[in-house]
């Protein structure tokens, strides 16, 4: 008998969480499985962030070109340390950004990001992107220079 009210309360709380998360323009929610999931749907893009050694790191992005509008990125950190994804809108080549004395690149052209994500974790976030050239980078100290970067194009 007590189980029915508890289940009803759990369902109400779950519905409230989804409704609250869906009101943001570029929002995320956390699922019961611990995966952060988008409140909005968009063209799916997969980004795998990883490292093969202490000095060699990588991004695998698929697809590397999408149409303008909502883009839902599934960012999976398969590495052994924290990684992030900064979305920079720039005409500069993905491998020609200037690295500063802090071993990072400028984030002035940033249009959004998925913040530091622990090893083994996945975050899903929706961005509203306009047509143009982009570079996806991890801007944790030295990670860009060690290979964590990818060209990305948004078409009209």
N, C-alpha and C positions, 0 to 999 in steps of 0.2 A: 504494500500500500504506500509506503513512504517513497518508493522508487519512482512512481509516476510524477509527483511534484518535483523531485530532483531532476528528472529528465527534462521536464518542461522548463525549469529554470535554466538548465544548461543550454537548451535550444534557444531560449530568449537571449541569453548572454552571447551566444555565437552569432545570432542574427544582428544584435546590436554592434558587435565588433566589426562585422562585414559592412554594415551600413555606415558606421563612422569612418572606416577606412576609405570608402568609395567616394567621399566628397572632396578629396584632394586632387589637384591637377596632375601631379606626378607623385603618386603615393605608393606605399607598400604596406602590406600587412604580414603578420607572422602566422603561419599555419601550425596546426597541432604537431606536425612532424618536425617543426623547427626550421622549416624552409620559409624564407621571406617571400611572399607572393604579391603580385600586383593587384591593385584595386581596379585598374582599367586594363582593357585588352588592347593590344596593338600588334603590328607585324612582329613576329617572333625573331629574335636574334640570340644566338648562343655565343657566349664568351667564356673560354676556359683559360684560367690564369694558373701558371705553374712554374716550376723551376727544376732544372736538371742538375744544378750544382749551386754552390754559394755565389757564383758569379755569372751563371747563365740562366736567364728567365725567359718566359715566352707568354704570348697570347695566341689563342686559336679562335678566330672569329668566323662565324658562318650564319648567314651570308654576309659579304662585305659591302653589299649595296642593297638599299631598300627604297621604297617610295616615301615621300614626305608624309608626315602625320605621326600618329602614335606608334612608337617602337617599343616593344617589350623585350628587355634584355634579361636573359637568364645568365647570371654571372656565377660560375662555379670555380672555386679555388681548390685546385687539385694539388697545389704545392705544399711545401712544408713550413710556410711562414705566412704572415699576413700579406694580402694584396688588395688593391683597390682598382677602380676604373673611373678615370676622369674623361669626360667627353669634351673635346676641344673643337670648336669650329674654326678652321684655318685652311688657307690655301698652301701652307708650308707642307713640304713632304713629311711623311710620318717618321722618317729617320733623320730629319735635318733640324729638329727643334733645338734651340740653344739650351744647354745645360749650365745652370749657374753654379756658383761656388758652394752652394748648399747641396749639390748633386741632385737637383730637381729642375724641372722646366717651369716656366711661368704658367699659371692657371688663369691668366687674364681672359683668355678666349673660352673659358669653361661655360658650358650650357647645362651642366649637370654632372652628377657623379654617383657612384656606389662606393660608399666609404669603406674604410679598412674592414676586410672580411677575413676572419680566421681560417686557417688551413682546414680543409674538409667541409667547409660551409658553402651554401648556395644562397644567393640573394636574387630576387626577381624584381625589376623596377621598370616602370613605363615612363618614357620620355616623349615629349612632343617636339619633333625635329623638323626644321624647315630644310628645303633643298640646299645642297652645298657639299663642300668637302670637310671631312672631320678626321681627327686623329683620336684614337682610343689609347690611353696610356695608364700605366700604374706610376704614380708620382711619389711613391715611398722612396726615400733616399737611395739612389743608385739604380733603382729598378728600371727606369726608362733606358738608361745607358746600357743596361745588361740585357735588353731585348724585349721588354714589356711594352710593346707599341704595335699599333695596326692602323692602316689606312681604312677609312670607312666613308662611303658615299651615300648621300640621300638625294634621290632624283625627284623632279617635280611630279 
